[in-house]
Amino acid sequence: MKLALDPQMFYATHSVHELPDVVAKMGYRWMELSPKADFIPFFQHPRVDDAGVAKLRKRAADAGVGIASVLPVLRWSGPGEEERQAAVRAWKRAIQITVDLGVDTMNSEFNGRPEGAEFAEAQFLRSMDELIPVFEREGITLVLEPHPDDFIEDGHAAVQMVRGLNRDWISFLYCTPHTFHQGGTGGDPAGIIGAAGDKVTYVHLADTLDHTASNGLRYIVNPPGSTARVHQHAEIGRGEVDFDAVFAALASVGFDGVVSSCVFGWEEDAEGISVRQREKATALIEKHFGADRLNA
């Protein structure tokens, strides 16, 4: 099992090439590369050339930090055909960057609009038709997660889509800060993780409040009836996710993938939170899997 850090809270103060040293300083040996303006931005073509990729690979090796995955977020499910084609073009470049970094895993979200889920699914599948041969040629595995306000938000539906894609190299990511969006009241982590079984290969680790609690009044969003999806990526202990239930469920299906700390929004304490997240994640892994399961 790998314990990684998504260093997003350091993005405003560090270039992509400085991140491996930051991750190493926080005590992690693995890094997740989520969307970043000087690397692969949200919804845009990558902003790094081959020389920059080679520099990042060397900086990571020098720091003793492995890159667990590369995470693009692109509009491969629309809303329109031009946006979808641009996303596929950007995905192809992102896949080449991942290969050149010596990384074999990419993770992403379904994207697309929930109010137009049928059309978004068709767009997503069209993109997959174009990208599956590229993933297979390059030997890259893909891990997909449901996300609030995507065309697939529900965890069970996401697991079914992953299975429907019918590729052994496509798997499911369980995102703990999305617990109450992907599973309804209580989040149903055991049910979703149990349904995924050996398809769950990646976990995002952060806390959030339960927006369904107290008759939906945990958050107050105006105007009343707004369809906005609200959640946090908070430090473990600041929200209401039952992490023991999550890790017990992971242990029950024999999980042996990547656990990535992904706290956002507390940049004023980025170092302290990153260290505490590592300590809390390690304790959960040792409690539910044993002390020997956390490896390089």
Rosetta silent file (secondary structure, phi, psi, omega in degrees, C-alpha in Angstrom):
SEQUENCE: MKLALDPQMFYATHSVHELPDVVAKMGYRWMELSPKADFIPFFQHPRVDDAGVAKLRKRAADAGVGIASVLPVLRWSGPGEEERQAAVRAWKRAIQITVDLGVDTMNSEFNGRPEGAEFAEAQFLRSMDELIPVFEREGITLVLEPHPDDFIEDGHAAVQMVRGLNRDWISFLYCTPHTFHQGGTGGDPAGIIGAAGDKVTYVHLADTLDHTASNGLRYIVNPPGSTARVHQHAEIGRGEVDFDAVFAALASVGFDGVVSSCVFGWEEDAEGISVRQREKATALIEKHFGADRLNA
SCORE:     score description
SCORE:     0.000 S_00000001
   1 L     0.000  139.491 -179.566    0.000    0.000    0.000 S_00000001
   2 E  -110.552  135.937  174.944    1.236    3.490   -0.864 S_00000001
   3 E  -108.794  116.497 -173.855    0.562    6.613    1.199 S_00000001
   4 E  -117.692  164.420  173.210    0.723    9.738   -0.972 S_00000001
   5 E  -120.952  127.571  164.314    0.248   13.478   -0.606 S_00000001
   6 L   -86.937  107.986 -172.575   -1.601   15.695   -3.036 S_00000001
   7 L   -83.588   33.950 -174.392    0.378   18.898   -2.315 S_00000001
   8 H   -55.826  -33.933 -178.244   -2.361   21.203   -3.650 S_00000001
   9 H   -69.594   -7.820  176.471   -2.146   23.530   -0.635 S_00000001
  10 H  -102.947    0.644 -174.061    1.428   24.360   -1.714 S_00000001
  11 L   -63.024  -36.773 -176.072    0.520   25.126   -5.333 S_00000001
  12 L   -70.385  -19.926 -174.284    0.220   28.894   -4.849 S_00000001
  13 L  -115.139   -5.465 -176.895    3.736   29.161   -3.412 S_00000001
  14 L  -137.218  144.375  172.921    5.681   26.480   -5.297 S_00000001
  15 L   -74.643  165.747  179.030    6.273   25.507   -8.904 S_00000001
  16 H   -59.868  -31.782 -178.083    5.526   21.959  -10.007 S_00000001
  17 H   -74.259  -18.569  178.411    9.275   21.246   -9.968 S_00000001
  18 H   -88.006  -11.386 -173.648    9.541   22.235   -6.299 S_00000001
  19 H   -64.903  -39.089  179.667    6.776   19.904   -5.141 S_00000001
  20 H   -56.987  -39.217  178.160    8.847   16.709   -4.686 S_00000001
  21 H   -66.101  -37.169  177.502   11.016   18.446   -2.091 S_00000001
  22 H   -63.801  -46.649 -178.985    7.893   19.712   -0.306 S_00000001
  23 H   -61.024  -43.745  178.691    6.356   16.229   -0.262 S_00000001
  24 H   -62.701  -39.848  179.568    9.577   14.716    1.082 S_00000001
  25 H   -62.585  -32.323  179.540    9.749   17.379    3.789 S_00000001
  26 L   -79.119   -3.669  175.882    6.232   16.409    4.910 S_00000001
  27 L    91.188   14.725  179.168    7.448   12.826    5.363 S_00000001
  28 L  -100.690  151.743  176.497    5.751   11.221    2.348 S_00000001
  29 L  -108.133   -1.910  179.889    7.409    8.975   -0.224 S_00000001
  30 E  -135.656  148.334 -177.135    4.653    9.299   -2.824 S_00000001
  31 E  -131.582  138.875  170.158    2.999   12.280   -4.504 S_00000001
  32 E  -102.681  132.290 -179.147   -0.239   12.694   -6.448 S_00000001
  33 E  -102.572   96.779  177.712   -0.133   15.347   -9.163 S_00000001
  34 L   -87.895  173.739 -175.019   -3.553   16.994   -9.350 S_00000001
  35 L   -54.077  132.877 -178.412   -4.413   19.859  -11.746 S_00000001
  36 L  -145.160  141.741 -171.482   -1.913   22.727  -11.545 S_00000001
  37 L   -60.312  -33.073 -178.463   -1.572   25.844  -13.679 S_00000001
  38 L   -99.687   18.373  179.040    2.065   25.194  -14.671 S_00000001
  39 L  -134.654  -90.730  172.337    1.539   21.485  -15.309 S_00000001
  40 L  -124.687   99.477 -176.148   -1.901   20.183  -16.363 S_00000001
  41 L   -72.126  163.995  170.163   -4.505   22.872  -15.536 S_00000001
  42 L   -58.750  127.122  168.026   -8.188   22.282  -14.962 S_00000001
  43 L    62.858   20.125 -178.850  -10.015   21.982  -18.308 S_00000001
  44 L  -135.820  164.326  177.441   -7.030   23.089  -20.407 S_00000001
  45 L   -67.120  146.223  179.156   -4.231   21.613  -22.466 S_00000001
  46 L   -52.794  147.773 -177.000   -1.055   20.766  -20.487 S_00000001
  47 L  -113.275   28.550 -178.748    1.367   23.659  -19.917 S_00000001
  48 L  -129.683  138.970  178.770    4.622   21.678  -19.621 S_00000001
  49 L   -97.047  179.483 -176.118    7.062   20.690  -22.352 S_00000001
  50 H   -61.493  -37.429  178.925    9.288   17.611  -22.603 S_00000001
  51 H   -64.696  -39.521  178.117   12.181   19.384  -20.908 S_00000001
  52 H   -66.694  -36.031  177.153    9.939   20.355  -18.004 S_00000001
  53 H   -65.588  -45.124  179.366    8.685   16.781  -17.677 S_00000001
  54 H   -62.569  -38.127  178.033   12.246   15.448  -17.620 S_00000001
  55 H   -64.090  -42.447  179.174   13.185   18.046  -14.991 S_00000001
  56 H   -64.276  -41.727  179.437   10.234   17.025  -12.795 S_00000001
  57 H   -61.343  -41.282  179.147   11.138   13.345  -13.087 S_00000001
  58 H   -68.622  -41.615 -179.966   14.714   14.095  -12.005 S_00000001
  59 H   -62.659  -39.263  178.321   13.634   16.341   -9.127 S_00000001
  60 H   -65.643  -44.285  179.352   11.308   13.617   -7.846 S_00000001
  61 H   -62.579  -42.494  179.748   14.038   10.975   -8.080 S_00000001
  62 H   -63.347  -32.864 -179.122   16.526   13.254   -6.314 S_00000001
  63 H   -83.299   -8.244 -176.454   13.990   13.851   -3.518 S_00000001
  64 L    72.211   28.851 -177.618   13.277   10.134   -3.144 S_00000001
  65 L  -115.497  126.271  173.977    9.615   10.715   -3.979 S_00000001
  66 E   -88.300  153.496  176.191    7.630    8.519   -6.346 S_00000001
  67 E   -98.703  109.710 -175.292    4.713    9.857   -8.368 S_00000001
  68 E   -71.402  -36.220 -178.988    1.732    7.669   -7.501 S_00000001
  69 E  -165.260  161.003  171.010   -0.547    9.117  -10.172 S_00000001
  70 E  -114.135  131.419 -173.258   -1.271   11.993  -12.516 S_00000001
  71 L  -119.198   95.167  169.987   -4.772   13.503  -12.195 S_00000001
  72 L   -86.185  148.416  170.695   -6.169   15.511  -15.123 S_00000001
  73 L  -125.557  106.929 -171.994   -9.654   17.024  -14.904 S_00000001
  74 L  -135.057  160.182 -173.204  -10.891   17.678  -18.431 S_00000001
  75 L   -86.580   57.679 -179.376  -14.240   18.027  -20.200 S_00000001
  76 L   -77.013   -3.506  175.177  -14.208   14.617  -21.861 S_00000001
  77 L  -113.297   26.214 -179.496  -17.951   14.323  -21.208 S_00000001
  78 L    95.220 -166.106   30.551  -18.900   17.605  -22.857 S_00000001
  79 L   -80.166  -23.153 -178.514  -20.881   19.851  -22.495 S_00000001
  80 L  -124.649  172.732 -176.892  -20.352   20.151  -26.253 S_00000001
  81 H   -68.438  -36.949  178.302  -18.495   18.313  -28.996 S_00000001
  82 H   -63.658  -42.438  177.702  -15.809   20.988  -29.366 S_00000001
  83 H   -63.843  -39.603  179.582  -15.065   20.844  -25.642 S_00000001
  84 H   -64.267  -45.099  179.405  -14.972   17.051  -25.783 S_00000001
  85 H   -62.493  -40.694  177.297  -12.522   17.012  -28.698 S_00000001
  86 H   -62.987  -38.746  179.324  -10.276   19.521  -26.924 S_00000001
  87 H   -65.482  -42.477  178.869  -10.371   17.344  -23.811 S_00000001
  88 H   -62.516  -41.310  177.661   -9.383   14.226  -25.757 S_00000001
  89 H   -60.833  -44.207  179.484   -6.488   16.134  -27.317 S_00000001
  90 H   -67.236  -37.669  177.408   -5.365   17.265  -23.862 S_00000001
  91 H   -60.346  -41.897 -178.540   -5.791   13.735  -22.474 S_00000001
  92 H   -62.178  -41.066  176.998   -3.486   12.332  -25.149 S_00000001
  93 H   -68.007  -40.677  179.344   -0.776   14.789  -24.180 S_00000001
  94 H   -62.434  -37.692  177.243   -1.378   14.115  -20.469 S_00000001
  95 H   -63.628  -42.795  178.799   -0.962   10.379  -21.084 S_00000001
  96 H   -63.870  -39.161  176.779    2.365   11.011  -22.837 S_00000001
  97 H   -60.583  -44.029 -179.833    3.503   13.190  -19.923 S_00000001
  98 H   -60.731  -45.202  177.633    2.585   10.392  -17.506 S_00000001
  99 H   -60.283  -45.130 -176.893    4.583    7.866  -19.530 S_00000001
 100 H   -68.962  -22.784  174.793    7.584   10.197  -19.711 S_00000001
 101 L   -79.759   -8.394 -177.067    7.447   10.643  -15.926 S_00000001
 102 L    77.858   25.182 -177.629    7.727    6.869  -15.548 S_00000001
 103 L  -105.042  144.156 -177.295    4.255    6.696  -13.960 S_00000001
 104 L  -114.509    8.723 -175.756    1.741    3.943  -14.748 S_00000001
 105 E  -134.004  135.260  170.707   -1.448    5.326  -13.130 S_00000001
 106 E  -127.399  145.133  174.349   -3.825    8.173  -13.924 S_00000001
 107 E  -130.057  153.154 -177.330   -6.985    9.071  -12.036 S_00000001
 108 E  -161.703 -176.275 -178.507   -9.811   11.392  -12.936 S_00000001
 109 E  -113.523  162.385 -179.164  -13.486   12.317  -12.626 S_00000001
 110 L   -72.383  -32.146 -177.400  -16.419   11.592  -14.920 S_00000001
 111 L    61.700 -164.011 -178.128  -17.190   15.294  -15.458 S_00000001
 112 L    78.481  160.384 -173.628  -20.291   16.177  -17.518 S_00000001
 113 L   -93.466  133.629 -179.831  -23.509   17.738  -16.289 S_00000001
 114 H   -66.577  -28.541  179.933  -25.895   15.858  -13.951 S_00000001
 115 H   -77.457  -11.089  175.595  -28.962   17.507  -15.482 S_00000001
 116 H  -127.783   49.012 -170.200  -27.915   16.095  -18.867 S_00000001
 117 H   -62.353  -37.518 -177.882  -26.566   12.754  -17.691 S_00000001
 118 H   -65.323  -44.672  177.767  -27.664   10.710  -20.716 S_00000001
 119 H   -66.032  -42.520 -179.542  -25.931   13.034  -23.187 S_00000001
 120 H   -62.136  -40.607  177.757  -22.852   13.347  -20.943 S_00000001
 121 H   -61.471  -42.169  178.306  -22.537    9.567  -20.724 S_00000001
 122 H   -61.899  -40.072  177.760  -22.652    9.319  -24.510 S_00000001
 123 H   -66.429  -42.506  177.936  -19.918   11.952  -24.765 S_00000001
 124 H   -59.686  -46.361 -179.261  -17.830   10.191  -22.131 S_00000001
 125 H   -66.632  -34.051  175.132  -18.091    6.871  -23.941 S_00000001
 126 H   -63.457  -42.123  177.242  -17.159    8.509  -27.234 S_00000001
 127 H   -63.678  -42.312  178.644  -14.040    9.905  -25.562 S_00000001
 128 H   -62.666  -37.146  176.905  -13.227    6.506  -24.088 S_00000001
 129 H   -57.057  -36.573 -179.903  -13.530    4.929  -27.542 S_00000001
 130 H   -79.889  -32.474 -172.050  -10.742    7.269  -28.673 S_00000001
 131 H   -93.877  -26.706 -179.076   -8.595    6.998  -25.548 S_00000001
 132 H   -53.655  -45.597  178.288   -8.798    3.309  -24.645 S_00000001
 133 H   -61.322  -31.852  179.694   -6.338    2.330  -27.419 S_00000001
 134 H   -71.564  -46.824  176.364   -3.907    4.997  -26.175 S_00000001
 135 H   -56.580  -44.793 -176.446   -4.118    3.840  -22.550 S_00000001
 136 H   -69.761  -39.019  178.387   -3.616    0.242  -23.638 S_00000001
 137 H   -63.360  -37.234 -175.118   -0.718    1.016  -25.955 S_00000001
 138 H   -91.833   -6.858  178.857    1.080    2.951  -23.221 S_00000001
 139 L    71.150   34.621 -178.456    0.289    0.547  -20.367 S_00000001
 140 L  -101.492  130.594  173.651   -1.448    3.185  -18.230 S_00000001
 141 E   -89.151  150.226 -176.110   -4.123    2.223  -15.704 S_00000001
 142 E  -123.329  130.515  179.630   -7.096    4.550  -15.162 S_00000001
 143 E  -118.835  125.332 -173.797   -8.925    5.097  -11.863 S_00000001
 144 E  -113.393  142.940  178.358  -12.305    6.876  -11.964 S_00000001
 145 E  -129.610  144.565  168.592  -14.255    8.615   -9.202 S_00000001
 146 L   -73.678  145.800 -177.826  -17.751   10.050   -8.926 S_00000001
 147 L  -134.986  141.646  175.378  -17.699   13.748   -8.108 S_00000001
 148 L   -52.814  129.849  178.329  -20.369   16.131   -6.829 S_00000001
 149 L    78.257   13.301  169.154  -22.032   17.866   -9.797 S_00000001
 150 L   -92.837  172.183 -179.632  -20.707   15.379  -12.380 S_00000001
 151 L   -70.318  -20.614  167.274  -22.996   13.236  -14.506 S_00000001
 152 L  -120.631  114.462  177.942  -22.192   10.380  -12.130 S_00000001
 153 L  -109.730  -26.137 -174.014  -22.244   11.456   -8.482 S_00000001
 154 L   -84.089  135.321 -177.277  -23.403    8.225   -6.833 S_00000001
 155 H   -64.509  -42.069  179.557  -20.787    5.694   -5.766 S_00000001
 156 H   -63.902  -41.606  178.334  -22.808    2.621   -6.699 S_00000001
 157 H   -63.858  -36.807  178.964  -23.514    4.061  -10.166 S_00000001
 158 H   -66.185  -43.045  177.547  -19.817    4.810  -10.606 S_00000001
 159 H   -60.427  -41.095  179.034  -18.831    1.252   -9.709 S_00000001
 160 H   -63.839  -40.065  177.722  -21.379   -0.024  -12.243 S_00000001
 161 H   -64.814  -43.382  177.936  -19.940    2.241  -14.949 S_00000001
 162 H   -57.828  -44.773  178.601  -16.399    1.077  -14.159 S_00000001
 163 H   -66.505  -37.233  179.767  -17.531   -2.521  -14.496 S_00000001
 164 H   -65.726  -27.596  176.999  -19.458   -1.684  -17.662 S_00000001
 165 H   -68.505  -22.272  166.087  -16.304   -0.332  -19.308 S_00000001
 166 L    59.147   45.191  174.347  -15.073   -3.931  -19.033 S_00000001
 167 L  -129.783  131.815 -176.668  -11.339   -3.336  -18.864 S_00000001
 168 L   -69.676  -14.123 -179.217   -9.197   -4.888  -16.140 S_00000001
 169 L   -96.427    2.966  174.756   -7.008   -1.758  -16.088 S_00000001
 170 E  -106.677  126.264 -175.216   -9.923    0.606  -15.287 S_00000001
 171 E  -136.329 -172.760 -169.476  -10.799    0.770  -11.581 S_00000001
 172 E  -116.243  138.589  175.816  -12.640    2.813   -8.933 S_00000001
 173 E  -107.866  125.667  174.399  -11.477    5.570   -6.589 S_00000001
 174 E   -95.539  119.866 -175.846  -13.259    5.988   -3.245 S_00000001
 175 E  -107.515  108.958 -175.384  -13.133    9.647   -2.195 S_00000001
 176 H   -64.929  -34.857  177.684  -13.850   10.129    1.518 S_00000001
 177 H   -70.817   -7.702  174.637  -14.617   13.889    1.304 S_00000001
 178 H  -100.635   10.707 -172.769  -17.374   12.986   -1.193 S_00000001
 179 H   -48.152  -48.954 -169.850  -18.846   10.408    1.206 S_00000001
 180 H   -86.222   -9.133  171.255  -22.213   12.088    1.722 S_00000001
 181 H   -89.255  -32.433 -174.776  -22.672   13.029   -1.943 S_00000001
 182 H   -92.959   -8.601 -177.016  -21.904    9.577   -3.308 S_00000001
 183 L  -133.719    6.868  179.796  -23.835    7.508   -0.780 S_00000001
 184 L    69.721 -155.721 -177.110  -26.752    9.546    0.542 S_00000001
 185 L   -58.123  122.855 -178.346  -27.621    9.546    4.233 S_00000001
 186 L    84.754  -17.827  174.945  -24.690    8.085    6.150 S_00000001
 187 L    86.033  -27.361  178.739  -22.624    7.806    2.984 S_00000001
 188 L    51.953   48.252  179.392  -22.755    3.977    2.776 S_00000001
 189 H   -61.773  -39.329 -178.984  -18.971    3.478    2.556 S_00000001
 190 H   -64.091  -40.338 -179.814  -19.242   -0.221    3.366 S_00000001
 191 H   -66.705  -44.775 -178.539  -21.848   -0.766    0.659 S_00000001
 192 H   -68.645  -48.049 -179.644  -20.000    1.120   -2.043 S_00000001
 193 H   -64.951  -38.596  177.014  -16.571   -0.312   -1.229 S_00000001
 194 H   -63.550  -39.868  178.095  -18.084   -3.780   -0.914 S_00000001
 195 H   -66.887  -35.134  179.568  -19.734   -3.432   -4.323 S_00000001
 196 H   -71.967  -37.173  179.350  -16.441   -2.272   -5.837 S_00000001
 197 H    56.932 -128.780 -178.040  -14.469   -5.158   -4.323 S_00000001
 198 H   -74.335   -1.267  175.880  -11.138   -5.548   -6.068 S_00000001
 199 H   -80.776  -14.205  176.346  -12.046   -2.654   -8.365 S_00000001
 200 E   -85.459  113.793 -174.610  -11.296   -0.131   -5.604 S_00000001
 201 E  -123.552   -1.836 -173.547   -7.608    0.663   -6.040 S_00000001
 202 E  -150.818  142.160  178.915   -7.306    4.260   -4.866 S_00000001
 203 E  -133.110  131.706  168.961   -8.580    6.336   -1.931 S_00000001
 204 E   -96.554  133.200 -169.012   -8.668   10.103   -1.461 S_00000001
 205 E  -118.963  107.824  172.109   -8.390   10.976    2.203 S_00000001
 206 L  -164.063  167.322 -175.086   -9.986   14.086    3.721 S_00000001
 207 E  -106.263  164.626  177.510  -12.936   14.894    5.950 S_00000001
 208 L  -159.942  157.421  172.737  -16.226   16.705    5.341 S_00000001
 209 L   -79.829  155.980  179.864  -19.470   17.578    7.097 S_00000001
 210 L   -87.675  102.586 -176.505  -22.630   15.615    6.314 S_00000001
 211 L   -70.301  -12.290  178.202  -24.776   17.993    4.267 S_00000001
 212 L   -87.400  -10.423 -174.651  -27.746   15.598    4.583 S_00000001
 213 H   -74.217  160.932  175.863  -27.804   15.800    8.400 S_00000001
 214 H    51.013   49.654  178.841  -30.271   17.842   10.474 S_00000001
 215 H    57.713   32.952  177.530  -32.844   17.983    7.682 S_00000001
 216 H    77.759   14.366 -175.629  -30.240   19.328    5.297 S_00000001
 217 L  -101.218   10.805  175.588  -29.439   22.321    7.482 S_00000001
 218 L   -62.164  -37.843  170.488  -25.798   21.501    8.189 S_00000001
 219 L  -114.233  146.779  172.093  -25.119   23.943    5.359 S_00000001
 220 L  -118.268  116.024 -178.149  -27.364   26.858    4.475 S_00000001
 221 L  -117.183  129.502  178.348  -27.165   27.786    0.796 S_00000001
 222 L  -110.353  146.558    0.888  -29.104   30.678   -0.686 S_00000001
 223 L   -74.498  160.093  176.783  -31.360   30.994   -2.527 S_00000001
 224 L   -54.547  140.328 -178.749  -33.434   28.152   -1.079 S_00000001
 225 L    86.836    4.165  178.903  -33.627   25.219   -3.438 S_00000001
 226 L   -59.359  143.189  177.893  -30.198   25.874   -4.947 S_00000001
 227 L   -90.942    9.413  179.283  -28.677   22.869   -6.692 S_00000001
 228 L   -58.928  138.958  174.779  -25.167   23.821   -5.530 S_00000001
 229 L   -99.936  124.291 -176.579  -23.139   20.888   -4.180 S_00000001
 230 L  -118.167  129.785  172.566  -21.203   21.842   -1.057 S_00000001
 231 L  -157.045  171.061  176.278  -18.460   19.806    0.577 S_00000001
 232 L  -120.954  165.910  164.322  -14.991   20.252    2.068 S_00000001
 233 L  -120.158   79.115 -171.734  -11.630   18.561    1.825 S_00000001
 234 E  -100.769  164.720  176.003  -10.814   19.032    5.504 S_00000001
 235 L   -62.287  142.930  176.345   -8.298   17.487    7.861 S_00000001
 236 L   -52.887  128.613 -178.738   -9.384   14.171    9.383 S_00000001
 237 L   104.518  -13.284  179.398  -11.345   14.978   12.547 S_00000001
 238 L   -94.368   -3.178 -178.505  -12.839   18.253   11.319 S_00000001
 239 L  -130.095 -150.610 -171.565  -15.846   16.591    9.707 S_00000001
 240 L  -125.771   13.804  177.259  -18.196   13.646   10.091 S_00000001
 241 L   -70.417  136.121  176.665  -16.741   10.868    7.922 S_00000001
 242 L   -89.029   90.581 -174.674  -16.488    7.548    9.783 S_00000001
 243 H   -69.749  -29.411  174.669  -12.926    6.658    8.819 S_00000001
 244 H   -63.358  -40.133  177.702  -12.946    3.452   10.831 S_00000001
 245 H   -65.065  -40.338  179.048  -15.915    2.271    8.765 S_00000001
 246 H   -62.867  -49.164 -175.569  -14.121    3.244    5.547 S_00000001
 247 H   -73.372  -30.455  173.593  -10.877    1.464    6.427 S_00000001
 248 H   -64.123  -40.901  178.098  -12.679   -1.597    7.798 S_00000001
 249 H   -66.077  -40.760  177.923  -14.514   -1.856    4.477 S_00000001
 250 H   -62.184  -42.805  179.094  -11.260   -1.446    2.549 S_00000001
 251 H   -63.403  -35.446 -176.703   -9.635   -4.181    4.614 S_00000001
 252 H   -67.810  -24.240  179.037  -12.600   -6.489    3.995 S_00000001
 253 L  -101.393    7.028  177.312  -12.075   -6.328    0.215 S_00000001
 254 L    72.957   32.735 -179.818   -8.298   -6.748    0.432 S_00000001
 255 L   -55.639  136.643  177.456   -7.435   -3.209   -0.657 S_00000001
 256 L  -150.485   49.519 -176.001   -3.756   -2.759   -1.521 S_00000001
 257 L  -114.467 -137.447 -177.876   -3.611    0.439   -3.551 S_00000001
 258 E  -105.996  131.616  169.463   -2.892    4.140   -3.051 S_00000001
 259 E  -111.597  117.955 -174.026   -4.181    6.233   -0.133 S_00000001
 260 E  -119.084  122.033  175.291   -3.693    9.915   -0.961 S_00000001
 261 E   -72.142  125.221 -176.188   -4.151   12.795    1.481 S_00000001
 262 L  -136.740   64.369  176.228   -6.045   15.547   -0.337 S_00000001
 263 L   -86.389  131.732  176.962   -6.858   18.363    2.072 S_00000001
 264 L  -125.940  152.683  168.213   -7.648   21.712    0.425 S_00000001
 265 L    97.025    2.455  177.512   -8.541   25.124    1.788 S_00000001
 266 L  -128.488   55.236 -174.394   -6.290   25.477    4.845 S_00000001
 267 H   -63.828  -24.684 -179.837   -3.126   26.828    3.232 S_00000001
 268 H   -67.233  -16.747  178.119   -2.214   28.789    6.359 S_00000001
 269 H  -131.159   36.432 -173.794   -1.484   25.455    8.070 S_00000001
 270 H   -60.068  -42.509 -178.150   -0.514   23.373    5.047 S_00000001
 271 H   -67.570  -48.528 -178.831    2.615   21.897    6.617 S_00000001
 272 H   -60.969  -43.408 -179.641    1.017   21.001    9.950 S_00000001
 273 H   -65.699  -42.341 -178.774   -2.037   19.455    8.308 S_00000001
 274 H   -60.897  -41.654  178.447    0.055   17.439    5.825 S_00000001
 275 H   -67.223  -45.697 -179.086    2.109   15.950    8.667 S_00000001
 276 H   -66.001  -35.606  176.145   -0.955   15.217   10.818 S_00000001
 277 H   -61.721  -41.678  177.759   -2.748   13.639    7.864 S_00000001
 278 H   -61.403  -44.371 -179.209    0.210   11.314    7.376 S_00000001
 279 H   -65.049  -43.290 -179.093    0.163   10.347   11.038 S_00000001
 280 H   -68.811  -40.614  178.042   -3.605    9.783   11.102 S_00000001
 281 H   -64.092  -42.623  178.774   -3.588    7.809    7.853 S_00000001
 282 H   -60.881  -42.026  179.229   -0.728    5.633    9.096 S_00000001
 283 H   -63.680  -40.173  178.955   -2.625    4.914   12.317 S_00000001
 284 H   -66.398  -42.061  179.213   -5.760    3.908   10.370 S_00000001
 285 H   -64.367  -45.572 -179.862   -3.782    1.641    8.057 S_00000001
 286 H   -64.936  -37.150 -179.701   -1.963   -0.026   10.950 S_00000001
 287 H   -65.413  -42.865 -171.296   -5.205   -0.471   12.890 S_00000001
 288 H  -100.548  -17.658 -177.338   -7.155   -2.105   10.074 S_00000001
 289 H  -120.153  -24.127 -174.699   -4.438   -3.728    7.947 S_00000001
 290 L   106.914  155.946 -173.031   -1.454   -4.258   10.234 S_00000001
 291 L   -69.212  -17.599 -173.962    1.860   -2.471   10.625 S_00000001
 292 L   -94.425    4.377 -173.769    3.501   -4.267    7.710 S_00000001
 293 L   -89.248  -18.342  179.564    1.076   -3.153    4.981 S_00000001
 294 L   -88.085  113.557 -174.762    2.417    0.349    4.387 S_00000001
 295 L  -113.738 -166.336 -175.153    5.320    0.035    1.980 S_00000001
 296 L   -59.157    0.000    0.000    7.633    2.205   -0.071 S_00000001
